[in-house]
Amino acid sequence: MTETTSSTLLDESQDILHKTEKLIIDAAAATGKEAEILQARIIAGLREAKERLSSAEEIAVEKAKAAAKVTDQYVHENPWKAIGIGAAVGVVVGMLIARR
């Protein structure tokens, strides 16, 4: 899946959560059969958001694993470059911390 798909899933999940939040507010004022209907819609909305967020999480995990694999492969193929890059990053972070 692509980054656009992941972003779309997150946007849709946020939209569902906002709609569900509105339903909860409406349900607080509702009584009887109307309250039962709103409760069912709230539960359905939360389940849908959970499914979409799970899909987005799977995409993020796949991307993280792929990045880790590529990084590991690079470090094994170029150990001295990796050490140099790590040292350079350490120096920069050290300088930034020392400024404070």
Protein Blocks (a to p, Z undefined) as FASTA:
>chain_A
ZZklmmmmmmmmmmmmmmmmmmmmmmmmpghjllmmmmmmmmmmmmmmmmmmmmmmmmmm
mmmmmmmmmmmmmmmmmmmlmmmmmmmmmmmmmmmmmmZZ
